[in-house]
Amino acid sequence: MNHQLRNFMIAVLTFGGGTALLCILAFIHINQGSVSISVGTVIDAIVAPQDNLEHHTVRMLRLPRATMGIVAGGALAVSGAVLQTVTKNPLSSASTLGIHSGTYFAVVLSTVFFPAVLIGNGIIAAFVGGILTFLIVFVLSGGSKASPVRMVLAGMIVTFLFSSLTSVLQIFYENETAGLFLWGSGTLVQNDWEGVRFSLPIVAAALVIVLIMTFKMDTLTLGDDVATALGQNVKIVKFVSIIAAVLLTSVTVSVAGPIGFVGLVAPHIIKLIGYRKHFPLLIASFIWGANVLLLADVLARVIDPSFSELPVGAITALIGAPWLIYLVLRMKRSKYGDENTSVIAGNASVKWPVKAVIPVLAVIIALTMVVSLASGNYGFEPMMLWNALFGEADDFMLGLIVDLRLPRALVALVSGMVLAVSGLVFQGVLRNPLADPSVIGITSGAGVGALLTMYVFSVSAAWIPIGAMAGSILFFIVVMVLAVRAQFQPTILALLGIGVSAFGQAIIQILVVQADMGVASALTWLSGTTYARGWPELVQFLFAPVLILFPILMMRIHILDTLSLGDDTAKGLGLRVMSARFQLAFIATLLAAFSVAAVGSIGFIGLIAPHLSRLLVGPANQRLLPVTMLVGGVLLVIADALSRTLLAPSEIPSGILVAIIGAPYFLWLMRKRA
């Protein structure tokens, strides 16, 4: 009897309490706005509307927005619950699997090149983009045999790729994509009932489909073989469920933009309460997903009383990223493998001698520098470079080479070296081959610090690197605390890094909107660029890492080889493991902070360069350090040259170019090392 009473009370709190909270949040939400309207007027506008401005404001602006929050939050939560069941991955959601980035890219691409397909708020483009993205992530992570961590990591890399492609389109087609930046961060702003009228029937139809499928999804949780033995056509069940889940996500994106983490947070709240059967799970997830999204929108307008519209997607990320970190730490170790598991092995396929590799790389650097200096808006002009340096070129050409192209190429070279070495050290310290300043959140921390310095404290530009360092060190402390909690387990650290990075990116989105930065300039800076970089950046931000931190690392790099043997062995060899980890990771953090101060948030160099170097000379870190340094320099010099020349006279930010090249490489590497 006590058990039945307990279940009854849980049901009352889950469904009755959730519905009551939803009504309270909706009422608070409707009462918020830039114009103060009394509670009595709001009630009158709902129950006895009149033809006046206050009633129209409530009925045509505030009510549609609150209703859209309920519909979108519920749809995203149900989509997340379905995806978690179908993929057998407790961390699945539209945001962690990259579906949001795929739908967003498809809508932006269609806006620029195929506006005719944007009928119905662009839902067709969003749906096709979402389905294709899910298939890409599902296949590349290993299909039905994929582990949760591989699937989420594949989703992260695909998100990087599509986000970079989307940024390219927004930078080069700023007029065509005007207004998509706030929408792309997630917003519930509605000017009438059109969005609700469009989305509600589609969401309702998809919900009916998944509710009809609840018994079949219950059998999926028993395993594919058991479900088949019980008479279920597993492939059909999964296909219909995925279509419904992606449709729920797509219709939400088409109206409110990509709003992340709701599909992760809400279903897990219900599962923590104890619900496992899909019928009550999905209904409760809808109610609590609506609560999460409405609460986020209420918080957005509490944080910014000026009502300049903070993106609600950034607020849900601020809520959801810590939730992701909590879930990862809570999951049992058996879900992710033991502490010695590596995400991707770094085996050498050739293992050439270092004495041969370094001269070859030095020659390649020299050649790429020459090509970079001789390349401009009119293509490759080697004779112009020769005349400028050794002939009788005019002052303009000499200034172009010596004052513009040469320092920019050197900034790219040294920044690439710094990022590559930072990534190498993080991979060794965290025993995580996917560790990189941008992936584990250090770069986003530096970006937060730099933006706070520029647009909140309004100090001179000389303080920007100080802000970047402060932000990166703060995020470094968070990462290291989480690493200790995770016992430096590589796969768990990879997932924790996604959460930390998402939290930083959410703060950056809020700061960009608050500071009213131009969309193109904001995206360019956030993506990382060598544009207009010169001697000042080289002297102020990059000489210190090369002259001070690199020599320190060269003397201590052997510690990474000792750490790779495991903590017990390292302690047996007399190494103070925790102290060594913190010291090396702190140096890597400083390197990342200097790089962000110089060229912004350029990712993937710290991922790609160490892996390419391992393929050349093997895993020994003393051999890897000089090779990784040179490979990173080459990669960013090449990216810088291509960024100037591919679409001259327009310019692609170097960071975006690196991501477009690096993401497919890493997806291939994940697939190869399955």
C-alpha positions in Angstrom: 0.0 0.0 0.0 2.9 2.3 0.9 4.5 1.6 -2.5 1.2 2.4 -4.3 0.8 5.7 -2.3 4.4 6.6 -3.1 3.9 6.0 -6.9 0.7 8.0 -6.7 2.5 11.0 -5.0 5.3 10.8 -7.6 2.7 10.9 -10.4 0.9 13.8 -8.8 4.2 15.8 -8.4 5.4 14.8 -11.9 2.3 15.5 -13.9 0.1 17.7 -11.6 3.1 19.6 -10.2 4.7 20.0 -13.6 1.5 21.3 -15.1 1.0 23.7 -12.3 4.6 25.0 -12.6 4.0 25.4 -16.3 1.0 27.5 -15.7 2.9 29.7 -13.2 5.9 30.1 -15.6 3.5 30.9 -18.5 1.8 33.6 -16.4 5.2 35.1 -15.3 6.4 34.9 -18.9 3.3 36.8 -20.2 3.7 39.5 -17.6 7.3 40.2 -18.7 8.0 42.8 -21.3 9.5 46.2 -22.2 6.2 47.8 -21.5 4.7 47.3 -18.0 1.2 45.9 -18.1 -0.8 45.2 -14.9 -1.7 41.7 -14.0 -5.4 42.6 -14.2 -5.0 43.9 -17.7 -3.2 40.7 -18.7 -6.1 38.6 -17.3 -8.7 40.8 -19.0 -6.8 40.5 -22.3 -7.0 36.7 -22.1 -10.6 36.3 -20.9 -12.3 39.5 -22.2 -10.2 41.0 -25.0 -10.9 44.6 -26.1 -9.6 46.6 -29.1 -6.8 48.5 -27.3 -3.0 48.5 -27.5 -2.3 46.8 -24.2 -4.7 43.9 -25.0 -3.2 43.5 -28.5 0.3 43.5 -27.0 -0.7 40.6 -24.7 -2.7 38.6 -27.3 -0.5 39.2 -30.4 3.0 39.3 -28.9 3.3 37.8 -25.4 0.7 34.9 -25.6 2.2 33.6 -28.9 5.7 33.7 -27.5 4.7 31.8 -24.3 2.7 29.3 -26.4 5.7 28.8 -28.7 7.9 28.2 -25.7 5.6 25.4 -24.5 5.3 23.8 -28.0 9.0 24.0 -28.7 10.2 22.9 -25.3 7.9 19.9 -25.3 8.8 18.9 -28.8 12.5 19.1 -28.1 12.2 17.1 -24.9 10.2 14.3 -26.6 12.6 14.3 -29.5 15.5 13.8 -27.1 13.8 11.0 -25.2 13.1 9.1 -28.5 16.7 9.6 -29.7 18.1 8.3 -26.4 16.0 5.1 -26.8 16.7 4.5 -30.5 20.4 5.1 -30.2 20.7 3.4 -26.8 22.7 6.5 -25.8 21.7 8.3 -22.6 23.5 11.5 -23.9 21.6 11.7 -27.2 19.7 14.8 -28.1 19.3 17.0 -31.2 22.2 19.2 -29.9 24.7 16.5 -28.9 24.2 14.5 -32.1 24.7 17.6 -34.3 21.2 17.6 -35.7 20.7 21.2 -34.7 23.8 22.4 -36.6 22.7 20.4 -39.6 19.2 21.9 -39.7 20.5 25.4 -39.1 23.1 25.0 -41.9 20.4 23.7 -44.3 18.1 26.6 -43.6 20.9 29.2 -44.1 22.1 27.4 -47.2 18.6 27.5 -48.6 18.2 31.1 -47.7 21.2 32.1 -49.7 21.0 29.8 -52.7 17.5 28.1 -52.8 15.0 30.5 -51.3 12.2 28.8 -53.3 12.4 25.7 -50.9 11.8 27.9 -47.8 8.1 27.4 -48.0 6.5 26.7 -44.6 9.1 28.5 -42.5 11.9 26.4 -44.2 10.8 23.2 -42.5 11.6 21.1 -45.6 15.2 22.3 -45.6 15.5 21.9 -41.9 14.0 18.3 -42.0 16.3 17.2 -44.8 19.3 18.7 -43.1 18.4 17.1 -39.8 17.9 13.6 -41.3 21.2 13.8 -43.3 23.1 15.0 -40.2 21.7 12.2 -38.1 22.7 9.6 -40.7 26.2 11.0 -41.0 26.7 10.9 -37.2 25.1 7.5 -36.9 27.2 5.9 -39.7 30.5 7.5 -38.7 30.2 6.6 -35.1 29.7 2.9 -35.9 26.0 2.5 -36.5 24.0 0.3 -34.1 27.3 -0.8 -32.5 28.4 2.8 -31.6 29.3 3.5 -28.0 27.7 6.6 -26.4 31.0 8.4 -26.3 31.8 7.8 -30.0 28.3 9.0 -31.1 28.5 12.2 -29.1 32.1 12.9 -30.2 31.0 12.4 -33.9 28.1 14.8 -33.2 30.6 17.3 -31.8 32.9 17.1 -34.8 29.9 17.4 -37.2 28.7 20.4 -35.2 32.1 22.0 -35.7 31.9 21.3 -39.4 28.4 22.6 -40.1 28.9 25.6 -37.7 32.0 26.6 -39.7 30.2 26.2 -43.1 27.2 28.2 -41.7 29.6 31.0 -40.5 31.1 31.2 -44.0 27.7 31.8 -45.5 26.7 34.4 -42.9 30.0 36.3 -43.4 29.9 36.4 -47.2 26.1 36.8 -47.5 25.5 39.1 -44.6 22.6 40.9 -46.4 20.8 37.6 -47.4 21.2 36.1 -43.9 20.4 39.3 -42.0 18.4 38.5 -38.9 19.5 34.9 -38.8 22.2 35.4 -36.2 19.7 35.8 -33.2 17.4 33.2 -34.7 20.5 30.9 -35.1 21.2 31.2 -31.3 17.6 30.3 -30.5 14.8 32.8 -29.9 11.1 32.6 -29.0 10.3 36.1 -30.3 6.9 35.9 -32.2 5.2 38.9 -33.9 1.9 37.0 -34.3 0.3 33.6 -34.1 1.7 32.4 -37.4 4.6 30.4 -35.9 2.3 28.6 -33.5 -0.4 27.9 -36.1 2.3 26.4 -38.4 4.2 24.3 -35.8 1.3 23.1 -33.5 -0.3 20.7 -36.0 3.0 19.2 -37.1 4.2 18.8 -33.4 0.8 17.2 -32.5 1.0 14.7 -35.4 4.5 13.7 -34.6 3.5 13.3 -30.9 0.6 11.1 -31.8 3.0 8.9 -33.9 5.5 8.5 -31.1 2.8 7.9 -28.5 1.4 5.1 -30.7 4.9 3.7 -30.9 5.5 3.7 -27.1 5.0 0.0 -26.5 7.3 -0.8 -29.4 9.9 1.5 -28.0 9.6 -0.2 -24.6 10.6 -3.4 -26.3 13.7 -1.7 -27.8 15.1 -1.1 -24.3 15.3 -4.9 -23.9 17.7 -5.2 -26.8 17.2 -5.7 -30.5 17.2 -9.5 -30.3 14.6 -9.6 -27.6 12.5 -7.0 -29.4 12.7 -9.2 -32.6 11.7 -12.3 -30.6 8.7 -10.4 -29.3 7.6 -9.8 -32.9 8.8 -6.3 -33.5 10.3 -5.2 -36.8 13.2 -3.3 -35.1 14.3 -1.5 -38.3 10.8 -0.1 -39.0 10.4 0.9 -35.4 13.7 2.8 -35.3 13.1 4.3 -38.8 9.6 5.7 -37.8 10.9 6.9 -34.4 13.9 8.7 -35.9 11.7 10.4 -38.5 9.3 11.6 -35.8 12.1 12.8 -33.6 13.9 14.7 -36.4 10.5 16.2 -37.5 9.9 17.5 -34.0 13.4 19.1 -34.0 13.0 20.5 -37.5 9.7 22.2 -36.9 11.1 23.8 -33.8 14.3 25.0 -35.6 12.2 26.4 -38.5 10.3 28.6 -36.1 12.5 29.2 -33.0 16.0 28.4 -34.2 18.3 25.7 -32.8 17.7 25.6 -29.0 20.1 23.1 -27.4 20.1 20.9 -24.3 16.3 20.9 -23.6 16.2 17.4 -25.2 18.9 16.3 -22.8 17.8 17.9 -19.6 14.0 17.2 -19.5 14.0 13.4 -20.3 16.7 12.9 -17.7 14.7 14.7 -15.0 11.8 12.3 -15.7 14.2 9.3 -15.7 15.7 10.3 -12.4 12.2 10.5 -10.9 11.9 6.8 -11.9 9.8 6.6 -15.1 11.0 4.1 -17.7 7.9 3.2 -19.6 7.7 5.4 -22.7 4.1 6.5 -22.5 4.4 8.4 -19.2 8.0 9.2 -20.0 7.1 11.1 -23.2 4.1 12.9 -21.7 6.1 14.0 -18.6 9.1 15.0 -20.8 6.8 17.2 -22.9 5.5 19.0 -19.8 9.0 19.4 -18.2 10.6 20.3 -21.5 8.1 23.2 -21.8 9.0 24.2 -18.2 12.8 24.2 -19.0 12.4 26.4 -22.1 9.9 28.8 -20.5 12.1 29.1 -17.4 15.1 29.8 -19.7 13.2 32.6 -21.5 12.1 34.1 -18.2 15.7 34.0 -17.0 16.9 35.6 -20.2 14.7 38.6 -19.6 15.6 38.8 -15.9 19.3 38.8 -16.7 18.8 41.5 -19.3 16.0 43.9 -18.0 16.5 46.1 -21.0 14.7 43.4 -23.1 17.3 43.6 -25.9 16.6 39.9 -26.4 19.2 37.5 -25.1 19.1 34.3 -27.2 17.2 31.7 -25.2 19.4 29.0 -26.8 22.4 30.5 -25.0 20.4 30.4 -21.7 19.4 26.7 -22.2 23.1 26.0 -22.9 24.0 27.7 -19.6 21.6 25.4 -17.9 22.2 22.3 -20.0 26.0 22.3 -20.1 26.4 21.8 -16.4 23.6 19.2 -16.6 25.6 17.3 -19.3 28.7 17.5 -17.0 26.6 16.1 -14.1 25.2 13.3 -16.2 28.6 12.3 -17.5 30.1 12.2 -14.0 27.1 10.3 -12.8 27.2 7.6 -15.5 28.8 4.3 -14.5 32.4 3.7 -15.8 31.1 0.6 -17.6 29.3 2.9 -20.1 32.5 4.5 -21.3 35.3 1.9 -20.8 38.0 1.7 -18.2 40.4 4.5 -17.3 43.1 3.3 -19.7 40.9 3.4 -22.8 42.0 5.8 -25.5 39.4 7.5 -27.8 41.6 7.4 -30.8 45.0 5.6 -31.0 47.9 7.6 -32.2 49.9 4.9 -33.8 52.7 5.7 -36.3 52.1 4.4 -39.7 55.6 5.3 -41.1 57.8 6.3 -38.1 60.4 8.2 -40.0 63.6 9.4 -38.1 63.1 12.9 -36.5 66.4 14.0 -38.1 64.9 13.5 -41.5 61.4 14.8 -40.7 62.5 18.2 -39.2 64.5 19.4 -42.3 61.7 18.4 -44.6 59.2 20.3 -42.5 61.5 23.3 -42.4 61.7 23.3 -46.2 57.9 23.0 -46.5 57.6 26.0 -44.1 60.0 28.0 -46.2 58.1 27.2 -49.4 54.7 27.9 -47.8 56.0 31.2 -46.5 57.3 32.2 -50.0 53.9 31.2 -51.6 52.1 33.1 -48.9 54.2 36.3 -49.4 53.8 36.1 -53.2 50.1 35.5 -53.2 47.4 38.2 -53.2 44.3 39.4 -54.8 45.8 38.7 -58.3 47.0 35.2 -57.6 50.6 33.9 -57.2 53.2 36.5 -58.3 56.7 35.3 -57.4 58.5 37.9 -59.5 56.7 40.7 -57.6 58.1 39.2 -54.3 61.6 38.9 -55.8 61.6 42.5 -57.0 60.2 43.7 -53.6 62.9 41.9 -51.7 65.9 42.0 -54.0 65.1 44.2 -56.9 63.9 47.8 -57.4 60.3 47.7 -56.3 58.5 50.9 -55.3 57.8 51.7 -51.6 54.2 50.6 -51.9 55.1 47.0 -52.9 57.9 46.8 -50.3 55.5 48.0 -47.6 52.9 45.5 -48.8 55.3 42.6 -48.4 57.3 43.7 -45.3 54.6 45.5 -43.3 51.5 43.5 -44.2 52.1 40.0 -45.6 55.3 39.0 -43.8 54.2 39.8 -40.2 50.8 38.2 -40.9 52.5 35.0 -42.2 54.8 35.0 -39.2 51.8 35.5 -36.8 50.1 32.5 -38.5 53.3 30.4 -38.3 53.9 31.1 -34.6 50.2 30.8 -33.6 50.0 27.5 -35.4 53.1 26.3 -33.4 51.7 27.5 -30.1 48.2 25.9 -30.7 49.8 22.6 -31.8 52.0 22.4 -28.8 49.2 23.3 -26.5 47.1 20.5 -28.0 49.9 18.0 -27.7 50.4 18.8 -24.0 46.7 18.6 -23.2 46.5 15.2 -24.9 49.3 13.9 -22.8 48.2 15.4 -19.5 44.6 14.4 -19.8 45.4 11.1 -21.6 42.8 12.1 -24.1 43.7 12.0 -27.8 40.8 14.4 -28.5 42.0 17.0 -26.1 42.6 20.4 -27.6 42.2 23.9 -26.2 39.1 24.5 -28.3 37.5 21.1 -27.5 37.9 21.1 -23.7 36.8 24.7 -23.3 40.1 26.5 -22.7 39.8 28.5 -25.9 36.2 29.5 -25.2 37.3 30.6 -21.7 39.9 32.8 -23.3 37.2 34.2 -25.6 34.9 34.9 -22.7 37.7 36.8 -20.9 38.7 38.8 -24.0 35.0 39.8 -24.8 34.4 40.8 -21.1 37.5 42.9 -21.3 36.5 44.6 -24.6 32.8 45.1 -24.2 31.9 45.0 -20.4 34.9 46.6 -18.7 35.6 48.9 -21.7 39.3 49.1 -21.0 42.0 49.6 -23.6 43.0 47.0 -26.2 46.2 46.4 -24.3 44.2 44.6 -21.6 42.6 42.1 -24.0 45.4 39.5 -23.6 45.1 39.8 -19.8 41.4 39.2 -20.0 42.0 36.2 -22.3 44.5 34.7 -19.9 42.2 35.3 -16.9 39.3 33.5 -18.7 41.4 30.6 -19.9 42.9 30.1 -16.4 39.5 30.1 -14.8 38.2 27.5 -17.3 41.5 25.6 -16.9 40.8 25.3 -13.1 37.3 24.0 -13.9 38.6 21.4 -16.4 41.3 20.2 -14.0 38.8 19.8 -11.1 36.5 17.8 -13.4 39.5 15.8 -14.6 40.4 14.9 -11.0 36.7 13.9 -10.4 36.8 11.7 -13.6 40.2 10.2 -12.5 41.6 11.5 -15.8 39.6 8.9 -17.7 40.0 9.9 -21.4 36.5 9.1 -22.7 34.7 10.8 -19.9 37.0 13.8 -20.2 36.1 14.2 -23.8 32.5 14.5 -22.9 33.1 16.8 -20.0 35.1 19.0 -22.4 32.0 19.3 -24.6 30.0 20.6 -21.7 32.7 23.1 -20.6 33.1 24.4 -24.1 29.3 24.7 -24.6 29.0 26.7 -21.4 31.7 29.1 -22.6 30.2 29.4 -26.1 26.8 30.3 -24.5 28.4 33.1 -22.5 30.2 34.3 -25.7 26.8 34.3 -27.6 25.2 36.4 -24.9 28.1 38.9 -24.9 28.1 39.2 -28.7 24.3 40.0 -28.7 24.7 42.4 -25.7 27.6 44.2 -27.1 25.7 44.7 -30.4 28.8 43.6 -32.4 28.2 43.4 -36.2 27.3 39.9 -37.1 30.1 39.5 -39.7 32.8 41.0 -37.5 31.6 39.0 -34.5 31.6 35.7 -36.4 35.0 36.5 -37.9 36.6 37.2 -34.5 34.9 34.2 -32.8 36.0 31.9 -35.7 39.6 33.0 -35.4 41.3 35.0 -38.1 44.8 36.2 -39.1 43.3 39.1 -40.9 45.1 42.5 -40.2 47.5 40.8 -37.8 51.0 42.2 -37.8 54.1 43.0 -35.9 52.3 44.3 -32.7 50.5 40.9 -32.2 53.8 39.0 -32.9 55.7 41.0 -30.3 53.0 41.4 -27.7 51.4 38.0 -27.7 53.6 35.4 -29.4 57.3 36.1 -28.5 56.7 35.2 -24.8 55.5 31.6 -25.5 58.3 31.0 -28.0 61.1 32.5 -25.9 59.9 31.4 -22.4 57.3 28.6 -22.5 58.7 26.5 -25.3 62.2 26.0 -23.6 60.5 25.1 -20.3 58.4 22.5 -22.2 61.4 21.0 -23.9 63.0 20.4 -20.6 59.9 18.8 -19.1 58.2 17.1 -22.1 59.6 13.7 -21.0 57.1 13.8 -18.1 54.3 13.2 -20.6 55.9 9.8 -21.6 56.0 8.9 -17.9 52.3 9.9 -17.5 51.4 7.7 -20.5 52.5 4.6 -18.5 49.6 5.1 -16.0 49.4 6.8 -12.7 50.6 3.8 -10.6 53.7 3.2 -12.8 54.5 7.0 -12.9 54.3 7.2 -9.1 56.5 4.1 -8.8 59.1 5.9 -10.9 59.1 8.8 -8.4 56.8 11.3 -10.3 54.5 13.5 -8.4 51.6 12.8 -10.8 49.1 15.5 -9.8 51.6 18.2 -9.5 53.2 17.4 -12.9 49.8 17.3 -14.5 48.8 20.7 -13.2 52.1 22.3 -14.1 52.1 21.1 -17.7 48.4 21.8 -18.2 48.9 25.3 -16.9 51.7 25.9 -19.4 49.4 24.6 -22.2 46.6 26.9 -21.0 48.9 29.9 -21.2 49.9 29.0 -24.7 46.2 28.8 -25.7 45.5 32.2 -24.1 48.3 33.9 -25.9 47.1 32.4 -29.2 43.5 33.6 -28.6 44.8 37.1 -27.8 46.7 37.1 -31.1 44.3 35.4 -33.6 41.1 34.6 -31.8 39.5 31.2 -31.4 41.1 28.9 -33.9 40.3 25.2 -33.3 41.5 21.9 -34.7 45.2 22.9 -35.1 45.8 21.4 -31.6 43.9 18.3 -32.6 45.3 17.7 -36.1 49.0 18.6 -35.7 49.7 16.1 -32.9 47.9 13.3 -34.8 49.7 14.0 -38.0 53.0 14.1 -36.1 52.3 10.7 -34.4 51.7 9.2 -37.9 55.1 10.4 -38.9 57.4 9.8 -35.9 55.5 7.7 -33.4 54.1 8.4 -29.9 57.3 9.4 -28.0 56.6 13.0 -26.8 60.3 14.1 -26.9 60.3 13.2 -30.6 56.8 14.6 -31.1 57.3 18.1 -29.7 59.5 19.7 -32.4 57.6 17.9 -35.2 54.2 18.9 -33.8 55.4 22.5 -33.5 56.5 22.6 -37.2 53.4 20.8 -38.4 51.1 23.2 -36.6 53.0 26.2 -38.1 52.7 24.8 -41.6 49.0 24.1 -41.2 48.1 27.6 -40.1 50.4 29.3 -42.7 48.6 27.3 -45.4 45.2 28.1 -44.0 46.2 31.8 -43.9 47.3 31.8 -47.5 44.2 30.1 -48.7 42.0 32.4 -46.6 43.4 35.3 -48.5 43.4 33.9 -52.0 40.5 31.4 -52.4 37.8 34.0 -52.7 39.9 37.1 -53.2 39.3 39.9 -52.7 37.0 38.5 -50.0 38.6 36.6 -47.1 37.6 33.5 -45.3 38.6 33.5 -41.5 41.5 31.1 -41.1 39.8 29.4 -38.2 36.8 28.5 -40.3 39.0 27.1 -43.1 40.9 25.0 -40.6 37.7 23.6 -39.2 36.3 22.8 -42.7 39.5 20.9 -43.4 40.0 19.4 -39.9 36.5 18.1 -39.2 36.3 15.7 -42.2 39.9 14.5 -41.4 38.8 13.7 -37.8 35.6 12.0 -38.9 37.7 9.8 -41.2 40.1 9.1 -38.4 37.3 8.1 -36.1 35.9 5.8 -38.7 39.3 4.3 -39.5 40.1 3.6 -35.8 36.7 2.1 -35.0 
